[in-house]
């Protein structure tokens, strides 16, 4: 893939909030996980963990019990896959180093891996949406996850029910507003 193709992929990636009920083949999910697995991480600790929830009952419980109130997200119920992104952290890289540097490296690492995941999904014509409005304790209980597993985000995954609209360039900040060249 050349740089122009990659930029086009990034430009067309949008948050999907209307899913087809068509199941997502495991092979395509595997491709997304492979892209995430190859992400760089601090000290190569690879703290990311992905829980792929395809089970209808568990997905339903996550969507009905595990999301925070106040922002209705009925579209999550139609997503055929909910991916739970979590972290297993190391003492040195993720506990001691942040005390010195003030950088939460595992959060950066999970963000990179998660974006690799969603870009791989987009490349396969799958829709995704990052979800940060959730109750970690309830989702941990629904999925029977240990307290040591820190849930950082959810990603809905599936085929878009209809083509996603491209965001007009005018709604995005200009490069001059977000970057400074020195």
Wavefront OBJ file of the C-alpha trace (Angstrom):
o trace
v 0.000 0.000 0.000
v 1.424 3.368 -0.928
v 1.113 6.479 1.237
v -1.745 7.848 -0.869
v -3.767 4.642 -0.389
v -3.126 4.713 3.348
v -4.242 8.327 3.610
v -7.410 7.466 1.667
v -8.087 4.598 4.107
v -7.699 6.977 7.060
v -9.910 9.603 5.406
v -12.770 7.179 4.818
v -12.714 5.601 8.300
v -15.717 6.820 10.302
v -17.467 5.771 13.487
v -20.250 3.374 12.542
v -23.497 3.583 14.507
v -25.759 1.511 12.274
v -24.845 -2.114 11.707
v -26.093 -4.875 9.471
v -26.925 -8.051 11.355
v -24.575 -10.057 9.112
v -22.032 -11.999 11.164
v -18.374 -11.036 10.887
v -16.177 -13.981 9.843
v -13.517 -14.967 12.374
v -10.870 -14.607 9.665
v -11.626 -10.888 9.309
v -11.582 -10.392 13.081
v -8.286 -12.278 13.123
v -6.851 -9.861 10.562
v -7.807 -6.946 12.822
v -6.223 -8.659 15.814
v -3.070 -9.360 13.804
v -2.772 -5.671 12.913
v -3.225 -4.766 16.589
v -0.708 -7.393 17.688
v 1.948 -5.772 15.503
v 1.577 -2.329 17.113
v 4.611 -0.829 18.849
v 4.626 -0.553 22.639
v 6.792 0.851 25.412
v 9.668 -1.571 26.083
v 7.821 -4.007 23.794
v 5.615 -4.995 26.753
v 2.519 -5.369 24.533
v 0.050 -4.731 27.366
v -3.058 -4.961 25.185
v -5.587 -7.718 25.580
v -8.658 -8.101 23.385
v -11.834 -9.884 24.446
v -13.912 -10.543 21.311
v -17.555 -10.865 22.351
v -19.699 -12.511 19.677
v -22.114 -14.311 21.996
v -25.535 -12.690 21.609
v -26.447 -12.905 25.303
v -23.153 -11.440 26.524
v -23.267 -8.653 23.930
v -26.813 -7.855 24.971
v -25.812 -7.657 28.620
v -22.824 -5.442 27.866
v -25.047 -3.089 25.865
v -27.948 -3.047 28.332
v -26.100 -3.239 31.670
v -22.501 -2.234 30.985
v -22.891 1.132 29.289
v -23.250 4.269 31.386
v -26.603 6.080 31.458
v -27.211 9.489 29.955
v -26.024 8.904 26.401
v -28.356 6.516 24.564
v -26.488 4.072 22.349
v -29.187 1.751 20.966
v -27.043 1.036 17.910
v -24.673 -1.029 20.066
v -27.368 -3.730 20.313
v -27.133 -4.359 16.556
v -23.344 -4.631 16.384
v -22.533 -8.323 15.843
v -19.241 -7.987 17.748
v -18.161 -5.980 20.774
v -14.424 -5.945 21.419
v -13.246 -5.185 24.937
v -9.786 -3.611 25.009
v -7.906 -4.099 28.201
v -4.441 -4.003 29.661
v -2.172 -6.306 31.569
v 0.524 -4.068 32.899
v 4.110 -4.655 34.014
v 5.561 -3.232 37.216
v 8.540 -1.409 35.677
v 7.070 -0.061 32.425
v 3.548 0.660 33.576
v 3.916 1.448 37.290
v 7.426 2.720 38.066
v 8.224 4.491 34.757
v 5.047 6.650 34.850
v 6.018 7.891 38.322
v 9.181 9.324 36.776
v 7.967 10.368 33.314
v 4.314 11.149 34.149
v 3.318 9.192 31.015
v 0.840 6.314 31.284
v 2.563 4.164 28.668
v -0.050 1.418 28.605
v -2.720 3.964 27.633
v -0.606 5.127 24.698
v 0.100 1.516 23.719
v -3.572 0.505 23.845
v -4.515 3.533 21.752
v -2.002 2.583 19.072
v -3.086 -1.075 19.025
v -6.767 -0.129 19.014
v -6.320 2.205 16.072
v -4.406 -0.506 14.192
v -7.459 -2.716 14.852
v -10.004 -0.207 13.521
v -7.926 0.671 10.452
v -7.601 -3.035 9.612
v -11.379 -3.304 9.993
v -11.890 -0.359 7.636
v -9.553 -1.944 5.092
v -11.903 -4.962 5.109
v -15.062 -2.829 4.733
v -16.056 -3.338 8.361
v -17.411 -0.546 10.525
v -16.192 0.249 14.026
v -16.897 2.700 16.791
v -14.764 3.399 19.835
v -16.900 3.366 22.997
v -15.587 4.991 26.145
v -18.912 5.475 27.961
v -19.050 2.234 29.953
v -19.063 0.896 33.498
v -15.851 -1.084 33.877
v -16.984 -2.886 37.034
v -20.219 -4.114 35.431
v -18.523 -5.289 32.238
v -15.846 -7.054 34.261
v -18.609 -8.852 36.182
v -20.582 -9.742 33.010
v -17.482 -11.262 31.402
v -16.088 -12.717 34.642
v -12.776 -10.866 34.261
v -10.296 -10.504 37.135
v -9.847 -7.141 38.856
v -6.301 -7.036 37.494
v -7.712 -6.714 33.953
v -8.090 -2.990 33.309
v -10.792 -2.298 30.698
v -9.839 0.816 28.741
v -12.245 0.886 25.816
v -14.846 -0.989 23.836
v -15.040 -1.170 20.048
v -18.202 -2.171 18.221
v -17.522 -4.085 14.999
v -19.658 -5.165 12.066
v -20.733 -4.438 8.533
v -22.266 -0.975 8.163
v -26.009 -1.119 7.400
v -25.494 1.676 4.872
v -22.485 3.556 3.490
v -20.909 5.894 6.026
v -20.923 9.577 5.182
v -17.576 11.249 4.817
v -16.991 14.141 7.167
v -16.592 17.360 5.269
v -13.073 18.717 5.443
v -14.528 21.983 6.739
v -15.559 20.244 9.989
v -11.987 19.215 10.732
v -9.391 21.553 12.125
v -6.758 22.655 9.654
v -3.196 21.383 9.985
v -2.089 24.889 10.971
v -4.448 24.710 13.969
v -3.144 21.407 15.302
v 0.554 21.437 14.414
v 3.491 23.741 14.813
v 6.607 23.461 12.676
v 9.761 24.750 14.368
l 1 2 3 4 5 6 7 8 9 10 11 12 13 14 15 16 17 18 19 20 21 22 23 24 25 26 27 28 29 30 31 32 33 34 35 36 37 38 39 40 41 42 43 44 45 46 47 48 49 50 51 52 53 54 55 56 57 58 59 60 61 62 63 64 65 66 67 68 69 70 71 72 73 74 75 76 77 78 79 80 81 82 83 84 85 86 87 88 89 90 91 92 93 94 95 96 97 98 99 100 101 102 103 104 105 106 107 108 109 110 111 112 113 114 115 116 117 118 119 120 121 122 123 124 125 126 127 128 129 130 131 132 133 134 135 136 137 138 139 140 141 142 143 144 145 146 147 148 149 150 151 152 153 154 155 156 157 158 159 160 161 162 163 164 165 166 167 168 169 170 171 172 173 174 175 176 177 178 179 180 181 182
